[in-house]
């Protein structure tokens, strides 16, 4: 990843500090139709390049730059190998739009994809990991996707200040919990707000679940959010969606969602 895209990079992560139910989309969230930042990632059928399918969410940082999760741009069928999807077969949909299948009519093709060489797949076996490692990707598009201003990138000091005040941050994505929705076209994006909690509170729960699930790894340079019981929750398909702070329409990007535990956040100075 070239440092000119993000000036100073440190890895943090957001995770669930209380209930660790295996929900992975923003189920029970509010509508995010026409949201200026939430986007759907599309990938071409390897046997038919004109046939696109939506998979994962992303966050529009600037007109041609999208942030998403690293595991979204790797071929999951090849893991544990790290086989990066080709940029020519990667597309991004218009922000806040309903997803669709088929021909790339409203999507913009990627020209370059940047990832961490140190990315590692999540390993759910006993003794394996409790999170992906360095799960972040930058997708550069062939042409502008939308007319938006470049967002701010939150510094560590900015994030620490939000945590000290127990502030709420927002996320949005295209995920689903109900598998009956998986193959239906027309998924509407959803959004929700979650409260930041202290690092100590988050890591207490992480360490409890590392013991219960016999996991040996968690990316511990982390920040944490609280998911309320019976409230909105991230789900499958939300991977890659951004955590951000919205101050009267001024967006500050804080991080990328890739699951319940071990969600890297990019911070820059």
PAVOPA-112885 format. One record per residue (C-alpha): residue in one letter; x, y, z. Coordinates in steps of 0.2 Angstrom, whole numbers, plus 5000, padded with zeros to 4 digits. Example, Ala and Ser with C-alpha at 12.3 -4.5 7.8 and 13.67 -1.06 7.14 Angstrom:
A506249785039S506849955036
***
This chain:
X500050005000X500750174995X500950295010X500350444999X498550365000X498550375019X499950475026X500250395043X499450225045X499150135062X498049985064X496649985077X495049875078X493249885083X492349745091X490849695101X491249715120X489649625127X488649505117X489649405105X488249325095X488849265078X487849405068X488849475054X487549635044X486749795049X485149705053X483749815061X484649975055X483850125047X483750155028X485350225020X484650255003X485550394994X486950395008X488450485000X489750365007X489050185008X489450084992X489249904987X490749804980X490449704964X491449564957X491349484940X490949304937X492549224932X491649134918X490649284912X491449454914X489849544910X488949454925X489249554941X488749504958X488749614974X489849554988X490449655003X490149845007X491349985005X491550175010X491850314997X493250415004X493450524988X492750524971X493950384965X494550304981X493550174991X494050095007X493549915011X494049755020X495549665013X494649495014X493349565002X494649584988X495449414990X494749254983X493949174997X493849004988X495749004988X496149025006X497249005015X498149065000X498149244997X497449264979X497049444975X495549474964X495949574948X495549754947X494749734930X493449614938X493149724953X491749864952X490949984965X489150034964X488450214966X488350274984X486750234993X485950134979X485049974979X486049824973X485749734957X486449584948X487049574930X487749694918X488849834924X487749984920X487950094935X489550024943X491350094940X492749974937X494349974948X496050024941X497149974956X496949884973X498149904987X498149785002X499349745016X500649605012X500449555030X498549515028X498049345036X496449255035X495349225050X495649045056X494148985066X494948815071X495448785089X497048875093X496748985078X496349175077X494949285083X495149405070X495949435052X497549525052X497849695043X496149675035X496049835025X496049875006X496050034996X495150024979X495650154966X494250184952X494550214934X493450364935X492450464948X491050374956X490150524963X490450714967X490950704985X492350794994X493750695001X493350645019X494450685034X495450535041X495350525060X496950545070X497250435085X497050595096X495350625087X494750445091X495450445109X494450605112X492850525105X493150365116X493450475132X491750555129X490850385125X490350465108X489250375095X489950335078X489050275063X489250135050X488250085035X488249935024X487349805013X487349655025X485949525030X485649405043X484249315035X484949185022X483349195012X483949375007X485649315001X485149284983X483849404981X484249564970X483949734977X484749744994X484449915002X485949985012X485650015031X486450125044X486650125063X487550215077X488550125090X489350195106X491250185108X491850105124X493550095133X494949985127X494949905144X493149855143X493349785125X494849685129X494149605144X492749535133X493949485120X495049385132X493549295139X493049235122X494849195117X494849075131X493049005128X493448985109X495248925111X495949065100X497749125101X497649285091X496749445091X497449615084X497449705100X497849875095X496049905096X494550025099X492849945103X490949985101X489449925110X488049835102X486449845111X485449685114X483949665101X484649825092X485549855076X486949735072X488249715059X487949555048X488649455033X488849575018X489349725029X491149675028X492149825022X490849955027X491650115036X491550175053X491450365053X491050515063X489750625055X489750805061X488350895052X488850825036X490750835038X491350655038X492850585047X493350405042X493850305057X493950125051X493349975041X492149835047X492649655043X491749565056X491249555075X493049545081X494649625075X494049765064X495549875059X495350065059X496450175049X497050335057X498150465050X499050625054
***
